[in-house]
Amino acid sequence: MLVREVIANGTKRLKKGNSRSPGQEARWLFMHACRLSATQLISRSDSEVSVQDSERYDNLIDRRLTGEPFQYIVGEAEFRGIRLHVDPRVLIPRPETELLVDIVLSLAEDSGSRILDVGTGSGCIAIAIKKEKPTAQVVAVDCSQDALDVAEANARDAGCPIETRLIDFLLAADVESLGNFDIVVSNPPYIPQREMESLDDEVRRFEPGVALTPGSDELLFYRTLAESAESLLSPGGYLVVEIHSEYAERVVTLFAEADLVDREIVRDLSRKDRIVTARTAR
């Protein structure tokens, strides 16, 4: 069969599944299976497809039809123009999290800022900050060595050296060992347990649950971040967190109880409460 015919068949199969962009995914999966660029795909549309390439492609289509996320199948995702490796050890970076990076960059000094990324996962936040603020000292922490392995590889590939540390942020001794920072940023697990079953199937079944939900205590990580702010942040230092839209006022209250000032809720492009920022007194 010709390349265009094989891709057309792949598109038909994906249309029967839950793909939101069957034609686009069919082309990208074929490029991945055959290691072709977009230009090569166009120039070879009337070429014959080998049996081996056809089998590889069918296997990828089969995986996508099970609901496996496209990004895990091809092994990469894009975040702020950076190609990152992703697999089931880490969450797939979301576009809305780019707002978190925007805010950190606007708060960071031109040089020498010390920035801590709590729960780094794939390293997307830390790497994006380092790429755009190369003089910043960026430390990325996670409780999963598997996640840190992914983050470290992504940092190397992006040419953005960051420091990584394996810590349990819920343990006071681990937190105290980190030192002081000008900015602490985090996109912690925040999906309520009651919403887990209603998540898209490919999220609920394939992405790491420990990175999605904090369990029964919805504010667990925000409370810990607030309680740790005094020891982690320099005078006037900022705490910047991504939130569930239902949590905004409660997170602000937690930050107020921790004597953080200049508390602010930031909405995303969908007009949903997405980020809470605050700082320590100077």
N, C-alpha and C positions, 0 to 999 in steps of 0.2 A: 504493500500500500504506500501511497505518497504521503509526505509529511502533512499536507493540508487535510488529507482524508483521515489520517490517524487523529489529528487534533479535533476534527469535526466529530469523530466518534467519541473522543474524550469529553467534549463539550456536552454531547447528548447524554452521556452517563451522569455527568455532574449535575445537569438540569434535573435529573430524577432524584438527586440528593438534596442537601440543604445549602449548597453553595449559593452565595449571593451574587457571585460574578463568575458563572461557569465558563464563559468563553475566555476570560482573562486568566483564570486559574488553569484552564486546560493548556493554554499557551505556555504559561510560566512553568508548569510541571513538565511539559515536554522539553523546554529549554534546560531544565534542571536534569532530567533523565539523560539527555543527550549532550550535556555540557556545551550548549550553544548560546551565543549572545543574541540579542534581539535582531541585530543586523544579519547575522548568519541564518536565523530562522526565516527571515523574509526571503533571503536569496536562495534558500533550499526548499521552498514550499512545494516544488514539483519534483523533489528528489525522492527516491525510494528509501523506506525506513528499514533498517536491518531487523532481523528477528530479535536479537539481543536488546536493541534499543526499544523495540515495541513491547517486549516483556517487561523491561524496567519501567516504562511509562505506564503500562497497565497496572503494575504493582503500586505505583504512586497514586493512581486514580482510585484503586481499591482502598488504600489507606485513607484517602480523603473522604471516601464514601462512608467510612466507619465513623466519621466525625472528627478525626484527628486534625488539629489545626494546621492550616496551610504552612504557617511559619515553622512548625516543628518538622514538617515533612521536608521542606527545603533547607531547614537548619539555620535560618537567619530571619531577622526582622530589621526594619529601619527605624531609627529614632533620631530626629533632628539631623537628618542627612548622614548619619553614621550607620554603617552596616554592622549588626551585632549577631554573633552566634547565639541561638536559643535552642533549648531542648527541654524535655519535661523536668529538668532540675530547677528551672527558673520560670517565672511568669513571662509572658510575652509583653513587651513594653506597649503602653497605650498612648495614643496621640495626646489625650488630655493631660498626661503627666508632663508634657513639654511645657505647660504653663508653670509648673513647679520650678523647672529650670530657669524659665524667663525671670521669675521673681528672685531667685537666688542670685542670678547674674546682675540684676538691677541693684541688689543690696551689697554685693561683694565690692571690696576696694579694688582699685586698679592693679595693685600688686601685693603679694604676701598674705592674702586672706587664708586663714585656716578654716577648712570646711569639712564637716563630718556628714556622711551619708549613712543613715541607719536603716538596715535591711536592704542592702544594695541589690540583691538578686543578680540580674545579668550585668549590673554595673552601669546601666544606661544613664542614670542621673549623674553619677560621679564622673563618668567619662565625658558626657556632654559638657559638664561644668569645666572640667580640665581642658577640654579642647578649646573652649571659648575664653577661658581665663587661665592660660598656661602657667602663669606665675603663682597661681593659688596652690596651697598645699591641701590636697584632697585625700581624705581618709575614708575608706569604704568598709563597713562592718556588716557581718551577717552571722546568724547562728548556724548556718549550713556550710560545711566545707565544700560540698558539691557546688553550691551557688558561687562561692568565692573562686572556685576553679574556673567557672565560666566567666566571671567578672575579670579575673586576671588575664585570661586568654583574650578577651575582648579589648582590654586596655592595651595589651601588647600589639594587637592587630591594628588598633586605631592610632598607635603611637602616642598614647596619652598616659604617661606613668602616674599611677595612683598607688597609695599604700592600702593594703587590705589587712583586716584583722578578724580572726574568728572569735566572736564573743557572744554571750547570751545577754542581751540588753535588759532582760528582766532581773538579772543578778547585779546587785549594787556594787559588789567588788569589781565586776567586769567593767561597769560604767566608770567607776572611779579611776580605773587604770588608763583611761583614754586621754586625760588631760583637758586643756581648754581650747575652745574654738570660737571663731567669730560668727559662724553660722552653722546651725545643725538643721539638716533637711531630712525628711523621711516621707516615704509613701508606704505606710505600714499596712498589715492585713486589716481590712476594715469592713468587709461584707458581713452583715449580720447572719447568724446561723439560720434564721428563718427564711433568708433569701437564697440560701445555697441550692435548694432543690429547684428553684425557678430560674437559675442561671442557664444561659445557653449550654446545650449539651456538651459542646466541645470544650467549654471552659470548665464545667463541673467535673467532667470525666477525665480530662487530660492535664490540666494545669495543676500545680502543686497546691493542695488544699491549705497547707500550713501558711502559704503566702497569700491566701485569699481571705481567710476568716480568722479572727482572734478567738473564736469559740463563744462561750456564753457571756463573757465580759466584753461588750462591744467597744468600750473605751480603754481597754487595758493598756495598749501601747501609748495612747495619748496621755493617760494618767502618768505612766512611767516617764515619758518624755518631759512632762511638766515638772514632775518631782525631781528630775535629774538636771533641769535647766541651770540651777544655781551652780552646780559643780562642773557642768560641761561648757557653759557659755562665759565668755569674757564680759566685762561690764559693757552694756550696750549691744551685746550679741543677740542675733536673731534666731528664732525657732520658726521653721517653715514646714508645714505638714499638709499632705493631701488628705482629704476626708470624704466620707460618705455624706451626701447632701443633707441627710437627716441629722447629722451630728454637729453641725456648725455651732449652734448656740451652746451646746453642752461642752464642746471643746473650748470655746471662748471662756466659759465659766471655769473650767479646769485651769486654764492658763491664768485667769484672774486670781484664783485661789493660790497659785504659785507665785503671786506678786509680779507676774510678767505684765509689761505695759505696752501701749500702742497696739492693742489687739485689733486685728482686722480680718474680715471675711472677704475672700475674693471669689467672684463668680467666673465660670468658664464661658465659652462661646455659646453654649446652650442655655445660659442664664441660670445654671445650677450652682449652688454653693460648692466650691471645689477645694479651696485652699484656705487655711488659717495661718496668719503670721502674728508674731508677737516678739518682744525683745525684753531683755533684762534692763533694769535701771542703770544709768551711767554712773 
